């Protein structure tokens, strides 16, 4: 039987992997993937705690809200990255030094 601790260990692994990707990569798309990994770890925690809550399904409802929020955030971030690429011809966050020309 899978326990709550098993879910939490997998979630901690996902979160640490996402944090590692954010801190080491110099590509905006890869940084966005790291953020998504960290959000998926949080969603996994919500679902895991919701599974072991016998009273209501609040964990699953919060997870559904977080998935919708993550999808909207990703769409906005990709639009920003495409506009930055069109203007600066790079998606390296370190090379974009000014926001207004």
Backbone as numpy.savetxt, mean C-alpha at the origin, in Angstrom:
# Nx Ny Nz CAx CAy CAz Cx Cy Cz
-5.00 -25.90 12.17 -5.84 -24.72 12.17 -4.96 -23.47 12.17
-5.35 -22.51 11.37 -4.60 -21.25 11.27 -5.06 -20.34 12.40
-4.10 -19.84 13.16 -4.43 -18.98 14.29 -4.25 -17.52 13.89
-4.65 -16.66 14.81 -4.50 -15.22 14.59 -3.02 -14.84 14.48
-2.18 -15.51 15.23 -0.75 -15.22 15.19 -0.17 -15.49 13.81
-0.65 -16.52 13.13 -0.17 -16.81 11.77 -0.49 -15.67 10.81
-1.72 -15.15 10.91 -2.10 -14.01 10.08 -1.23 -12.80 10.38
-0.96 -12.57 11.66 -0.18 -11.41 12.05 1.27 -11.53 11.59
1.82 -12.74 11.59 3.19 -12.93 11.12 3.28 -12.67 9.61
2.33 -13.17 8.85 2.32 -12.92 7.40 2.14 -11.42 7.13
1.26 -10.79 7.89 1.03 -9.36 7.73 2.28 -8.55 8.06
2.99 -8.93 9.11 4.23 -8.23 9.47 5.28 -8.42 8.37
5.34 -9.60 7.79 6.27 -9.84 6.68 5.95 -8.98 5.47
4.66 -8.87 5.13 4.25 -8.02 4.03 4.59 -6.56 4.30
4.33 -6.12 5.53 4.59 -4.73 5.88 6.08 -4.42 5.81
6.90 -5.32 6.33 8.35 -5.11 6.29 8.89 -5.13 4.86
8.33 -5.98 4.02 8.74 -6.02 2.61 8.37 -4.71 1.92
7.17 -4.21 2.17 6.76 -2.93 1.59 7.62 -1.78 2.07
7.97 -1.78 3.35 8.84 -0.73 3.89 10.23 -0.80 3.26
10.74 -2.01 3.08 12.05 -2.19 2.43 12.03 -1.66 1.00
10.95 -1.96 0.28 10.84 -1.49 -1.11 10.80 0.03 -1.15
10.05 0.65 -0.25 9.95 2.11 -0.23 11.30 2.75 0.06
12.04 2.18 0.99 13.30 2.79 1.40 14.45 2.55 0.42
14.38 1.50 -0.39 15.53 1.17 -1.24 15.34 1.50 -2.72
14.14 1.60 -3.21 13.93 1.79 -4.64 13.94 3.27 -5.01
14.40 3.56 -6.21 14.45 4.93 -6.72 13.51 5.13 -7.90
12.52 4.30 -8.01 11.56 4.38 -9.09 10.19 4.64 -8.47
9.46 5.62 -8.99 8.18 5.99 -8.39 7.16 4.84 -8.45
7.19 4.07 -9.50 6.26 2.93 -9.61 6.58 1.89 -8.55
7.85 1.61 -8.32 8.23 0.63 -7.31 7.90 1.13 -5.90
8.04 2.42 -5.67 7.65 2.99 -4.38 6.14 2.83 -4.18
5.38 3.05 -5.24 3.93 2.86 -5.18 3.57 1.40 -4.89
4.31 0.47 -5.44 4.09 -0.95 -5.16 4.38 -1.24 -3.69
5.43 -0.64 -3.14 5.74 -0.81 -1.72 4.63 -0.28 -0.83
4.04 0.86 -1.20 2.93 1.40 -0.43 1.74 0.45 -0.49
1.49 -0.11 -1.66 0.39 -1.07 -1.79 0.62 -2.32 -0.94
1.86 -2.78 -0.86 2.16 -3.93 0.01 1.85 -3.60 1.47
2.21 -2.39 1.88 1.93 -2.00 3.27 0.43 -1.88 3.51
-0.31 -1.37 2.54 -1.77 -1.31 2.68 -2.38 -2.70 2.72
-1.86 -3.62 1.92 -2.37 -4.99 1.94 -2.09 -5.66 3.28
-0.97 -5.33 3.92 -0.70 -5.87 5.25 -1.73 -5.36 6.25
-2.07 -4.09 6.16 -3.09 -3.54 7.06 -4.45 -4.17 6.80
-4.78 -4.39 5.54 -6.06 -5.02 5.19 -6.10 -6.45 5.70
-4.98 -7.16 5.59 -4.92 -8.52 6.12 -5.15 -8.54 7.62
-4.60 -7.56 8.33 -4.86 -7.45 9.77 -6.33 -7.22 10.05
-6.97 -6.34 9.29 -8.39 -6.07 9.50 -9.23 -7.33 9.29
-8.94 -8.07 8.24 -9.70 -9.29 7.96 -9.43 -10.35 9.01
-8.19 -10.45 9.45 -7.85 -11.46 10.46 -8.56 -11.16 11.78
-8.53 -9.91 12.21 -9.22 -9.58 13.45 -10.74 -9.69 13.29
-11.23 -9.41 12.09 -12.66 -9.58 11.83 -13.08 -11.03 11.84
-12.19 -11.93 11.43 -12.51 -13.36 11.43 -12.66 -13.89 12.85
-11.83 -13.38 13.74 -11.87 -13.89 15.11 -12.82 -13.09 16.01
-13.50 -12.11 15.45 -14.53 -11.38 16.18 -15.87 -12.05 15.86
-16.44 -12.70 16.84 -17.67 -13.48 16.60 -18.94 -12.62 16.64
-18.83 -11.37 17.02 -20.02 -10.55 17.21 -20.51 -9.96 15.89
-19.62 -9.30 15.16 -20.02 -8.66 13.91 -18.88 -8.76 12.89
-19.13 -8.25 11.71 -18.15 -8.31 10.64 -17.52 -6.95 10.38
-17.20 -6.24 11.42 -16.66 -4.89 11.23 -15.29 -4.90 10.58
-14.47 -5.92 10.85 -13.15 -6.00 10.23 -13.24 -6.12 8.73
-14.17 -6.95 8.25 -14.33 -7.11 6.81 -14.87 -5.83 6.17
-15.75 -5.13 6.86 -16.27 -3.88 6.32 -15.18 -2.81 6.23
-14.36 -2.71 7.26 -13.24 -1.76 7.21 -12.25 -2.16 6.12
-12.03 -3.44 5.92 -11.12 -3.91 4.88 -11.66 -3.54 3.50
-12.94 -3.69 3.29 -13.55 -3.31 2.01 -13.39 -1.82 1.76
-13.60 -1.01 2.79 -13.39 0.43 2.67 -11.93 0.74 2.36
-11.00 0.04 2.99 -9.57 0.27 2.75 -9.18 -0.14 1.33
-9.77 -1.18 0.79 -9.47 -1.60 -0.58 -9.94 -0.54 -1.57
-11.13 0.00 -1.36 -11.65 1.07 -2.23 -10.75 2.30 -2.13
-10.35 2.65 -0.92 -9.49 3.80 -0.72 -8.12 3.59 -1.38
-7.57 2.39 -1.29 -6.28 2.09 -1.91 -6.38 2.17 -3.44
-7.48 1.71 -4.00 -7.65 1.78 -5.46 -7.73 3.22 -5.93
-8.45 4.04 -5.20 -8.55 5.46 -5.57 -7.21 6.16 -5.43
-6.49 5.85 -4.37 -5.17 6.45 -4.16 -4.19 6.05 -5.25
-4.24 4.82 -5.66 -3.35 4.34 -6.72 -3.67 5.02 -8.05
-4.93 5.22 -8.34 -5.30 5.88 -9.58 -4.78 7.33 -9.60
-4.92 8.03 -8.50 -4.43 9.40 -8.42 -2.91 9.44 -8.50
-2.24 8.52 -7.81 -0.78 8.49 -7.82 -0.25 8.18 -9.21
-0.87 7.27 -9.93 -0.42 6.97 -11.29 -0.62 8.15 -12.23
-1.70 8.90 -12.04 -1.91 10.10 -12.85 -0.82 11.14 -12.57
-0.46 11.29 -11.31 0.61 12.23 -10.96 1.94 11.76 -11.54
2.23 10.48 -11.45 3.49 9.96 -11.98 3.56 10.14 -13.50
2.45 9.93 -14.20 2.44 10.13 -15.66 2.67 11.59 -16.03
2.08 12.51 -15.26 2.31 13.93 -15.53 3.75 14.33 -15.23
4.33 13.80 -14.19 5.73 14.09 -13.88 6.64 13.52 -14.97
6.33 12.33 -15.47 7.14 11.76 -16.55 7.05 12.60 -17.82
5.84 13.09 -18.10 5.66 13.90 -19.30 6.48 15.20 -19.22
6.59 15.76 -18.02 7.29 17.03 -17.88 8.80 16.85 -17.71
9.25 15.89 -16.90 10.67 15.76 -16.56 11.37 14.60 -17.27
10.62 13.74 -17.97 11.17 12.57 -18.68 11.89 11.59 -17.74
11.47 11.54 -16.48 12.01 10.57 -15.52 10.94 10.30 -14.46
11.02 9.11 -13.87 10.12 8.81 -12.74 10.92 8.58 -11.47
12.16 9.03 -11.48 13.00 8.97 -10.28 12.62 10.13 -9.37
12.08 9.85 -8.17 11.66 10.94 -7.28 12.80 11.86 -6.87
14.03 11.37 -6.87 15.17 12.19 -6.47 15.58 13.22 -7.52
15.21 13.01 -8.76 15.59 13.92 -9.85 14.59 15.02 -10.10
13.42 14.90 -9.53 12.41 15.94 -9.66 12.65 16.92 -8.51
13.21 18.09 -8.85 13.64 19.00 -7.78 12.73 20.21 -7.61
11.82 20.43 -8.52 10.91 21.57 -8.36 9.53 21.18 -8.87
8.51 21.72 -8.22 7.14 21.39 -8.57 6.55 22.39 -9.56
7.03 23.63 -9.50 6.49 24.66 -10.37 7.60 25.22 -11.23
7.34 25.38 -12.51 8.35 25.87 -13.42 8.26 27.34 -13.64
